[in-house]
Amino acid sequence: MSGQGSAGNVISALCSLFIPGLGQLLQGRWIRAIIMFLAAAGLWIILLGWIVHLWSIVDAAIFKAPPARR
């Protein structure tokens, strides 16, 4: 069972450190990944992209996947 602090979340957080939204993409959250990437790209124009960048890292690190169906 993967949860907060699992190896997958740590890897996802590290990926989001380099490219905002990449960690969410690895976790299979496509819409959230696109939102994070576009928001960071848009806000970097006015030098506030670091806010979304940090949010992306934290979001990937604390993500808890829903339980698998049987």
N, C-alpha and C positions, 0 to 999 in steps of 0.2 A: 504494500500500500504506500503510495507516494503522498507525501504531505509537505507541510512547511518545513524547510530545511533539508529536504531530500536532495540527493545528488542531481536529479533532473532539474530541480528548481535552481540550484547553485549554477549549473551550466547555463540555464536560460538567463539568469541574472547577469552572468559574465558576457553572454552574447549581447544582451541589451546594453551593456556598458559600451560596446563598440558601435552598435547601430541600434537606435531606439526602435523597439517593436520586433527585433529579431528573436528575442526570448519568447515573446508571445507567439510568434510564428512557429517556433519549435514546439511549443505546447499545444499547437493546433487551434489557437484562437486567432483566426485570420482577420476578422473584422477589427478586433482590438489592436492587432499588429499594424494594420493599415492606418487606423486612427492615430496611434502613437507616432508612427513614422511621419505622417503628413503634418501632424501638429508640431512635432519637433522641427521639421524642415521649415515650416511657416514661421515659427517663433524665433528660429536662429537668425532670421533676417533682421529682427530688432533686438538681437542678443539676449533673448529670454528663453531660448531653446533648452537651456540647461535644466529648467524646471520640468519640462516634459521628459527630458532624458533621465533625470533622477526618478521621476514617477514611473517610467518604464522599467527601470532596474528593480525598484521596490515591488512593483506589481508582479513581475516575473518571479521574484524571490518568495513572495507570500502566497502565490496561487495554490489553491487546494482543489484538485480535480474532483468532480462529482464521482460517487461510487459507481463502479461498473455494474451494468445490468446482467442478470443471469439468464 
